[in-house]
């Protein structure tokens, strides 16, 4: 594993390229589209069953050779072992050992926020449902952590849909199944926009990888998420974000991952996504 230093310097600032391209030579960021986000909640108690969906947050770097192994394990678990009905992945690139990781630089504030939140000091790091940290290079350890979380009875259902007509529109519907013992003031809704199937003709880093999946692009409406209590009180919230979609992103490869998290304990109670 690669240990993070306490002092580091960033000397290169470039924008990551889109699918099937070499790393870009321009530093220009060209906004091309808007996003609208609607969140609604039914705060009446319901005992309808819901399937538990686990979120895996991954912290890797294009200059980290062990990260290549971790990424292969994650991809196999995501696609072949579980599928998106049980497991969803969000990858937050880190700035060590390579400070000029293009994915990190493209989402620096987001990645720094999540690294600080979880106290991530080495790469690769895997965090399951905000709580468990299996050995990132051990598929058995990762699978055991996922399996243990899949046995947890969901307290919420999270349904996410999107539309590409006009603005990029995301609709989130949350149903409370069991609120016993929960302090709703501690809960937030994280909405991560990821891009998958990003491919370079030449590796953008020293570990040799050319294909990347589930890379973070945006956190909406901000890194702090949305207060679940605020949505319960209002019933519905609507947000509009102008010029936040970048020209290099492939809209057809963007997905929304939504997870309800306790900011104090860091536990993720339920996840939904547009992969499902």
Short mmCIF file of the C-alpha atoms (twelve columns), coordinates in Angstrom:
data_MODEL
# 
_entry.id   MODEL 
# 
loop_
_atom_site.group_PDB 
_atom_site.id 
_atom_site.type_symbol 
_atom_site.label_atom_id 
_atom_site.label_alt_id 
_atom_site.label_comp_id 
_atom_site.label_asym_id 
_atom_site.label_seq_id 
_atom_site.Cartn_x 
_atom_site.Cartn_y 
_atom_site.Cartn_z 
_atom_site.pdbx_PDB_model_num 
ATOM 1   C CA . UNK A 1   0.000   0.000   0.000   1 
ATOM 2   C CA . UNK A 2   1.051   3.604   -0.506  1 
ATOM 3   C CA . UNK A 3   1.166   5.829   2.584   1 
ATOM 4   C CA . UNK A 4   0.057   9.429   2.333   1 
ATOM 5   C CA . UNK A 5   2.572   12.031  3.406   1 
ATOM 6   C CA . UNK A 6   1.515   14.851  5.659   1 
ATOM 7   C CA . UNK A 7   2.948   17.473  3.291   1 
ATOM 8   C CA . UNK A 8   2.477   17.344  -0.472  1 
ATOM 9   C CA . UNK A 9   2.599   19.703  -3.418  1 
ATOM 10  C CA . UNK A 10  0.435   19.873  -6.533  1 
ATOM 11  C CA . UNK A 11  2.256   21.352  -9.488  1 
ATOM 12  C CA . UNK A 12  0.080   20.323  -12.436 1 
ATOM 13  C CA . UNK A 13  -3.573  21.235  -12.961 1 
ATOM 14  C CA . UNK A 14  -5.263  19.680  -15.984 1 
ATOM 15  C CA . UNK A 15  -8.712  18.415  -16.872 1 
ATOM 16  C CA . UNK A 16  -9.307  14.722  -17.320 1 
ATOM 17  C CA . UNK A 17  -10.239 13.531  -20.788 1 
ATOM 18  C CA . UNK A 18  -13.371 11.679  -21.730 1 
ATOM 19  C CA . UNK A 19  -13.914 8.242   -23.150 1 
ATOM 20  C CA . UNK A 20  -11.595 6.720   -25.723 1 
ATOM 21  C CA . UNK A 21  -9.065  9.500   -25.795 1 
ATOM 22  C CA . UNK A 22  -5.539  10.371  -24.780 1 
ATOM 23  C CA . UNK A 23  -5.035  12.663  -21.785 1 
ATOM 24  C CA . UNK A 24  -5.911  16.204  -22.940 1 
ATOM 25  C CA . UNK A 25  -3.321  18.829  -23.643 1 
ATOM 26  C CA . UNK A 26  -5.573  21.789  -22.794 1 
ATOM 27  C CA . UNK A 27  -6.359  23.166  -19.359 1 
ATOM 28  C CA . UNK A 28  -9.643  24.691  -20.527 1 
ATOM 29  C CA . UNK A 29  -12.789 23.575  -18.731 1 
ATOM 30  C CA . UNK A 30  -15.739 23.806  -21.102 1 
ATOM 31  C CA . UNK A 31  -19.166 23.598  -19.403 1 
ATOM 32  C CA . UNK A 32  -21.823 22.186  -21.690 1 
ATOM 33  C CA . UNK A 33  -24.895 21.369  -19.632 1 
ATOM 34  C CA . UNK A 34  -27.077 21.796  -16.573 1 
ATOM 35  C CA . UNK A 35  -28.315 19.377  -13.922 1 
ATOM 36  C CA . UNK A 36  -31.591 19.450  -12.031 1 
ATOM 37  C CA . UNK A 37  -32.098 17.448  -8.851  1 
ATOM 38  C CA . UNK A 38  -35.435 16.675  -7.210  1 
ATOM 39  C CA . UNK A 39  -35.637 14.855  -3.879  1 
ATOM 40  C CA . UNK A 40  -38.897 13.820  -2.279  1 
ATOM 41  C CA . UNK A 41  -39.698 11.719  0.761   1 
ATOM 42  C CA . UNK A 42  -42.612 9.863   2.258   1 
ATOM 43  C CA . UNK A 43  -42.109 10.200  6.013   1 
ATOM 44  C CA . UNK A 44  -44.949 7.904   7.013   1 
ATOM 45  C CA . UNK A 45  -43.791 4.640   8.565   1 
ATOM 46  C CA . UNK A 46  -43.971 1.720   6.189   1 
ATOM 47  C CA . UNK A 47  -43.106 -1.922  6.649   1 
ATOM 48  C CA . UNK A 48  -42.740 -2.687  2.978   1 
ATOM 49  C CA . UNK A 49  -39.672 -4.793  2.271   1 
ATOM 50  C CA . UNK A 50  -36.673 -3.347  0.433   1 
ATOM 51  C CA . UNK A 51  -33.489 -4.963  -0.803  1 
ATOM 52  C CA . UNK A 52  -30.296 -3.826  0.899   1 
ATOM 53  C CA . UNK A 53  -27.811 -2.191  -1.465  1 
ATOM 54  C CA . UNK A 54  -24.213 -1.735  -0.309  1 
ATOM 55  C CA . UNK A 55  -22.022 1.176   -1.367  1 
ATOM 56  C CA . UNK A 56  -18.285 0.612   -1.771  1 
ATOM 57  C CA . UNK A 57  -16.155 3.770   -1.686  1 
ATOM 58  C CA . UNK A 58  -12.710 3.272   -3.182  1 
ATOM 59  C CA . UNK A 59  -9.651  5.515   -2.802  1 
ATOM 60  C CA . UNK A 60  -6.976  4.826   -5.418  1 
ATOM 61  C CA . UNK A 61  -4.377  6.584   -7.578  1 
ATOM 62  C CA . UNK A 62  -3.049  6.109   -11.107 1 
ATOM 63  C CA . UNK A 63  0.509   5.971   -9.752  1 
ATOM 64  C CA . UNK A 64  -0.265  3.198   -7.258  1 
ATOM 65  C CA . UNK A 65  0.489   -0.311  -8.499  1 
ATOM 66  C CA . UNK A 66  -1.489  -2.139  -5.736  1 
ATOM 67  C CA . UNK A 67  -4.479  -0.016  -6.776  1 
ATOM 68  C CA . UNK A 68  -4.530  -1.831  -10.099 1 
ATOM 69  C CA . UNK A 69  -5.141  -5.110  -8.283  1 
ATOM 70  C CA . UNK A 70  -7.813  -3.540  -6.099  1 
ATOM 71  C CA . UNK A 71  -9.621  -2.072  -9.109  1 
ATOM 72  C CA . UNK A 72  -9.745  -5.479  -10.799 1 
ATOM 73  C CA . UNK A 73  -11.195 -7.080  -7.669  1 
ATOM 74  C CA . UNK A 74  -13.832 -4.358  -7.353  1 
ATOM 75  C CA . UNK A 75  -14.825 -4.670  -10.994 1 
ATOM 76  C CA . UNK A 76  -15.281 -8.426  -10.710 1 
ATOM 77  C CA . UNK A 77  -17.313 -8.179  -7.509  1 
ATOM 78  C CA . UNK A 78  -19.430 -5.381  -8.941  1 
ATOM 79  C CA . UNK A 79  -20.209 -7.046  -12.263 1 
ATOM 80  C CA . UNK A 80  -19.936 -10.796 -11.740 1 
ATOM 81  C CA . UNK A 81  -20.499 -11.529 -8.059  1 
ATOM 82  C CA . UNK A 82  -23.203 -9.098  -6.936  1 
ATOM 83  C CA . UNK A 83  -24.519 -6.834  -9.673  1 
ATOM 84  C CA . UNK A 84  -25.857 -3.311  -9.155  1 
ATOM 85  C CA . UNK A 85  -28.925 -4.580  -7.282  1 
ATOM 86  C CA . UNK A 86  -26.633 -5.420  -4.342  1 
ATOM 87  C CA . UNK A 87  -23.415 -3.417  -4.784  1 
ATOM 88  C CA . UNK A 88  -22.664 0.067   -6.131  1 
ATOM 89  C CA . UNK A 89  -19.201 1.626   -6.358  1 
ATOM 90  C CA . UNK A 90  -17.983 5.222   -6.099  1 
ATOM 91  C CA . UNK A 91  -14.278 5.876   -6.685  1 
ATOM 92  C CA . UNK A 92  -12.604 8.887   -5.111  1 
ATOM 93  C CA . UNK A 93  -9.090  9.337   -6.563  1 
ATOM 94  C CA . UNK A 94  -6.363  10.413  -4.134  1 
ATOM 95  C CA . UNK A 95  -3.246  12.547  -4.658  1 
ATOM 96  C CA . UNK A 96  -0.660  10.032  -3.506  1 
ATOM 97  C CA . UNK A 97  1.691   8.651   -4.567  1 
ATOM 98  C CA . UNK A 98  1.137   10.648  -7.799  1 
ATOM 99  C CA . UNK A 99  -0.031  14.216  -6.988  1 
ATOM 100 C CA . UNK A 100 -0.917  14.839  -10.635 1 
ATOM 101 C CA . UNK A 101 -3.529  12.081  -10.909 1 
ATOM 102 C CA . UNK A 102 -5.890  13.496  -13.551 1 
ATOM 103 C CA . UNK A 103 -8.993  12.095  -11.894 1 
ATOM 104 C CA . UNK A 104 -8.054  13.621  -8.544  1 
ATOM 105 C CA . UNK A 105 -7.314  17.025  -10.067 1 
ATOM 106 C CA . UNK A 106 -10.664 17.004  -11.881 1 
ATOM 107 C CA . UNK A 107 -12.541 16.554  -8.570  1 
ATOM 108 C CA . UNK A 108 -10.021 17.791  -6.006  1 
ATOM 109 C CA . UNK A 109 -12.416 19.399  -3.517  1 
ATOM 110 C CA . UNK A 110 -14.719 16.384  -3.522  1 
ATOM 111 C CA . UNK A 111 -11.907 13.884  -3.049  1 
ATOM 112 C CA . UNK A 112 -10.217 15.940  -0.325  1 
ATOM 113 C CA . UNK A 113 -13.525 16.160  1.536   1 
ATOM 114 C CA . UNK A 114 -14.107 12.398  1.487   1 
ATOM 115 C CA . UNK A 115 -10.495 11.627  2.394   1 
ATOM 116 C CA . UNK A 116 -10.702 13.962  5.394   1 
ATOM 117 C CA . UNK A 117 -14.085 12.589  6.419   1 
ATOM 118 C CA . UNK A 118 -12.788 9.010   6.526   1 
ATOM 119 C CA . UNK A 119 -9.184  9.851   7.496   1 
ATOM 120 C CA . UNK A 120 -7.780  8.114   4.438   1 
ATOM 121 C CA . UNK A 121 -3.972  8.089   4.608   1 
ATOM 122 C CA . UNK A 122 -2.999  5.300   2.232   1 
ATOM 123 C CA . UNK A 123 -3.897  3.885   -1.163  1 
ATOM 124 C CA . UNK A 124 -5.639  1.689   -1.932  1 
ATOM 125 C CA . UNK A 125 -8.343  2.076   0.713   1 
ATOM 126 C CA . UNK A 126 -11.815 0.528   0.517   1 
ATOM 127 C CA . UNK A 127 -14.689 1.534   2.770   1 
ATOM 128 C CA . UNK A 128 -17.889 -0.511  2.836   1 
ATOM 129 C CA . UNK A 129 -21.123 1.274   3.841   1 
ATOM 130 C CA . UNK A 130 -19.055 3.947   5.579   1 
ATOM 131 C CA . UNK A 131 -18.000 1.538   8.325   1 
ATOM 132 C CA . UNK A 132 -15.903 -1.442  7.272   1 
ATOM 133 C CA . UNK A 133 -12.330 -1.297  5.931   1 
ATOM 134 C CA . UNK A 134 -11.396 -4.672  4.457   1 
ATOM 135 C CA . UNK A 135 -7.920  -5.431  3.143   1 
ATOM 136 C CA . UNK A 136 -8.038  -3.651  -0.222  1 
ATOM 137 C CA . UNK A 137 -5.926  -6.244  -2.044  1 
ATOM 138 C CA . UNK A 138 -7.801  -9.265  -0.643  1 
ATOM 139 C CA . UNK A 139 -10.953 -10.252 -2.504  1 
ATOM 140 C CA . UNK A 140 -12.012 -12.603 0.313   1 
ATOM 141 C CA . UNK A 141 -11.794 -9.797  2.869   1 
ATOM 142 C CA . UNK A 142 -13.742 -7.401  0.658   1 
ATOM 143 C CA . UNK A 143 -16.425 -9.966  -0.119  1 
ATOM 144 C CA . UNK A 144 -16.845 -10.835 3.569   1 
ATOM 145 C CA . UNK A 145 -17.387 -7.159  4.398   1 
ATOM 146 C CA . UNK A 146 -19.972 -6.768  1.637   1 
ATOM 147 C CA . UNK A 147 -21.781 -9.952  2.650   1 
ATOM 148 C CA . UNK A 148 -21.991 -8.810  6.268   1 
ATOM 149 C CA . UNK A 149 -23.645 -5.552  5.240   1 
ATOM 150 C CA . UNK A 150 -26.079 -7.282  2.897   1 
ATOM 151 C CA . UNK A 151 -27.554 -9.060  5.914   1 
ATOM 152 C CA . UNK A 152 -28.583 -5.733  7.478   1 
ATOM 153 C CA . UNK A 153 -32.307 -5.018  7.268   1 
ATOM 154 C CA . UNK A 154 -32.809 -1.786  5.272   1 
ATOM 155 C CA . UNK A 155 -34.346 1.155   7.104   1 
ATOM 156 C CA . UNK A 156 -35.068 3.008   3.858   1 
ATOM 157 C CA . UNK A 157 -35.795 2.401   0.218   1 
ATOM 158 C CA . UNK A 158 -34.054 4.676   -2.288  1 
ATOM 159 C CA . UNK A 159 -35.248 4.889   -5.886  1 
ATOM 160 C CA . UNK A 160 -33.271 6.962   -8.376  1 
ATOM 161 C CA . UNK A 161 -34.155 7.804   -11.965 1 
ATOM 162 C CA . UNK A 162 -32.781 10.186  -14.544 1 
ATOM 163 C CA . UNK A 163 -33.710 11.836  -17.795 1 
ATOM 164 C CA . UNK A 164 -31.397 13.117  -20.513 1 
ATOM 165 C CA . UNK A 165 -34.075 15.177  -22.240 1 
ATOM 166 C CA . UNK A 166 -33.099 18.826  -21.957 1 
ATOM 167 C CA . UNK A 167 -31.186 19.168  -18.691 1 
ATOM 168 C CA . UNK A 168 -29.671 16.147  -16.987 1 
ATOM 169 C CA . UNK A 169 -32.503 15.517  -14.515 1 
ATOM 170 C CA . UNK A 170 -32.217 13.300  -11.439 1 
ATOM 171 C CA . UNK A 171 -35.238 12.235  -9.391  1 
ATOM 172 C CA . UNK A 172 -34.802 10.676  -5.941  1 
ATOM 173 C CA . UNK A 173 -37.677 9.092   -4.030  1 
ATOM 174 C CA . UNK A 174 -37.007 7.971   -0.442  1 
ATOM 175 C CA . UNK A 175 -39.316 5.843   1.676   1 
ATOM 176 C CA . UNK A 176 -38.797 5.454   5.408   1 
ATOM 177 C CA . UNK A 177 -39.220 1.806   6.430   1 
ATOM 178 C CA . UNK A 178 -38.000 1.832   10.029  1 
ATOM 179 C CA . UNK A 179 -36.965 5.013   11.852  1 
ATOM 180 C CA . UNK A 180 -36.794 3.506   15.339  1 
ATOM 181 C CA . UNK A 181 -33.723 4.650   17.243  1 
ATOM 182 C CA . UNK A 182 -32.616 7.023   14.480  1 
ATOM 183 C CA . UNK A 183 -31.963 10.715  14.960  1 
ATOM 184 C CA . UNK A 184 -33.024 12.168  11.636  1 
ATOM 185 C CA . UNK A 185 -30.964 15.287  12.311  1 
ATOM 186 C CA . UNK A 186 -27.800 13.173  11.929  1 
ATOM 187 C CA . UNK A 187 -28.717 11.764  8.530   1 
ATOM 188 C CA . UNK A 188 -27.759 13.161  5.142   1 
ATOM 189 C CA . UNK A 189 -28.344 12.161  1.558   1 
ATOM 190 C CA . UNK A 190 -25.203 11.970  -0.574  1 
ATOM 191 C CA . UNK A 191 -25.737 12.220  -4.326  1 
ATOM 192 C CA . UNK A 192 -22.661 11.228  -6.303  1 
ATOM 193 C CA . UNK A 193 -22.432 11.562  -10.086 1 
ATOM 194 C CA . UNK A 194 -19.973 9.054   -11.509 1 
ATOM 195 C CA . UNK A 195 -18.668 8.266   -14.967 1 
ATOM 196 C CA . UNK A 196 -17.789 4.768   -16.065 1 
ATOM 197 C CA . UNK A 197 -15.944 3.173   -18.996 1 
ATOM 198 C CA . UNK A 198 -13.336 5.925   -19.286 1 
ATOM 199 C CA . UNK A 199 -10.591 4.633   -21.549 1 
ATOM 200 C CA . UNK A 200 -7.205  6.064   -22.547 1 
ATOM 201 C CA . UNK A 201 -5.035  4.916   -25.406 1 
ATOM 202 C CA . UNK A 202 -2.005  5.389   -23.165 1 
ATOM 203 C CA . UNK A 203 -1.964  4.959   -19.373 1 
ATOM 204 C CA . UNK A 204 -2.409  8.323   -17.594 1 
ATOM 205 C CA . UNK A 205 -0.321  7.028   -14.683 1 
ATOM 206 C CA . UNK A 206 2.582   4.740   -13.893 1 
ATOM 207 C CA . UNK A 207 0.517   1.709   -12.817 1 
ATOM 208 C CA . UNK A 208 -0.393  0.923   -16.431 1 
ATOM 209 C CA . UNK A 209 -4.184  1.141   -16.193 1 
ATOM 210 C CA . UNK A 210 -6.042  2.489   -19.212 1 
ATOM 211 C CA . UNK A 211 -9.675  1.713   -18.242 1 
ATOM 212 C CA . UNK A 212 -11.443 3.350   -15.316 1 
ATOM 213 C CA . UNK A 213 -14.904 2.831   -13.876 1 
ATOM 214 C CA . UNK A 214 -17.277 4.606   -11.486 1 
ATOM 215 C CA . UNK A 215 -15.079 7.702   -11.151 1 
ATOM 216 C CA . UNK A 216 -16.542 10.593  -9.155  1 
ATOM 217 C CA . UNK A 217 -17.479 13.698  -11.129 1 
ATOM 218 C CA . UNK A 218 -19.839 15.647  -8.852  1 
ATOM 219 C CA . UNK A 219 -21.403 15.570  -5.387  1 
ATOM 220 C CA . UNK A 220 -24.804 17.266  -5.313  1 
ATOM 221 C CA . UNK A 221 -25.888 19.699  -4.092  1 
ATOM 222 C CA . UNK A 222 -22.508 19.916  -2.326  1 
ATOM 223 C CA . UNK A 223 -19.984 17.787  -0.460  1 
ATOM 224 C CA . UNK A 224 -22.126 18.182  2.660   1 
ATOM 225 C CA . UNK A 225 -25.108 16.409  1.099   1 
ATOM 226 C CA . UNK A 226 -28.753 17.132  1.903   1 
ATOM 227 C CA . UNK A 227 -30.207 17.016  5.401   1 
ATOM 228 C CA . UNK A 228 -32.803 14.270  5.644   1 
ATOM 229 C CA . UNK A 229 -34.587 16.278  8.339   1 
ATOM 230 C CA . UNK A 230 -34.910 19.205  5.933   1 
ATOM 231 C CA . UNK A 231 -36.547 16.994  3.329   1 
ATOM 232 C CA . UNK A 232 -38.895 15.459  5.897   1 
ATOM 233 C CA . UNK A 233 -39.971 18.933  6.998   1 
ATOM 234 C CA . UNK A 234 -40.485 20.233  3.450   1 
ATOM 235 C CA . UNK A 235 -41.599 17.040  1.731   1 
ATOM 236 C CA . UNK A 236 -39.688 17.859  -1.449  1 
ATOM 237 C CA . UNK A 237 -36.606 19.834  -2.484  1 
ATOM 238 C CA . UNK A 238 -35.569 20.971  -5.944  1 
ATOM 239 C CA . UNK A 239 -32.122 22.143  -7.079  1 
ATOM 240 C CA . UNK A 240 -30.766 23.476  -10.352 1 
ATOM 241 C CA . UNK A 241 -27.075 23.597  -11.229 1 
ATOM 242 C CA . UNK A 242 -25.987 25.594  -14.276 1 
ATOM 243 C CA . UNK A 243 -22.947 24.752  -16.427 1 
ATOM 244 C CA . UNK A 244 -21.747 21.885  -14.251 1 
ATOM 245 C CA . UNK A 245 -21.501 19.194  -16.943 1 
ATOM 246 C CA . UNK A 246 -18.115 19.308  -18.672 1 
ATOM 247 C CA . UNK A 247 -17.690 18.732  -22.403 1 
ATOM 248 C CA . UNK A 248 -15.271 15.812  -21.921 1 
ATOM 249 C CA . UNK A 249 -17.828 13.794  -19.951 1 
ATOM 250 C CA . UNK A 250 -19.846 11.154  -21.733 1 
ATOM 251 C CA . UNK A 251 -23.464 11.774  -20.688 1 
ATOM 252 C CA . UNK A 252 -24.473 8.236   -21.544 1 
ATOM 253 C CA . UNK A 253 -21.857 6.950   -19.094 1 
ATOM 254 C CA . UNK A 254 -22.925 9.153   -16.185 1 
ATOM 255 C CA . UNK A 255 -24.835 7.612   -13.294 1 
ATOM 256 C CA . UNK A 256 -26.217 8.874   -9.993  1 
ATOM 257 C CA . UNK A 257 -25.439 7.019   -6.759  1 
ATOM 258 C CA . UNK A 258 -27.517 8.104   -3.753  1 
ATOM 259 C CA . UNK A 259 -26.795 6.924   -0.220  1 
ATOM 260 C CA . UNK A 260 -28.259 7.812   3.165   1 
ATOM 261 C CA . UNK A 261 -25.481 8.228   5.723   1 
ATOM 262 C CA . UNK A 262 -25.201 8.995   9.415   1 
ATOM 263 C CA . UNK A 263 -22.673 11.827  9.631   1 
ATOM 264 C CA . UNK A 264 -21.752 10.953  13.221  1 
ATOM 265 C CA . UNK A 265 -21.269 7.183   12.962  1 
ATOM 266 C CA . UNK A 266 -20.575 7.224   9.185   1 
ATOM 267 C CA . UNK A 267 -22.864 4.221   8.682   1 
ATOM 268 C CA . UNK A 268 -24.647 4.092   5.334   1 
ATOM 269 C CA . UNK A 269 -28.157 2.752   5.822   1 
ATOM 270 C CA . UNK A 270 -29.239 2.377   2.213   1 
ATOM 271 C CA . UNK A 271 -28.136 3.110   -1.343  1 
ATOM 272 C CA . UNK A 272 -29.892 3.562   -4.658  1 
ATOM 273 C CA . UNK A 273 -28.572 4.309   -8.132  1 
ATOM 274 C CA . UNK A 274 -29.408 4.685   -11.793 1 
ATOM 275 C CA . UNK A 275 -27.437 1.477   -12.450 1 
ATOM 276 C CA . UNK A 276 -30.441 -0.485  -11.204 1 
# 
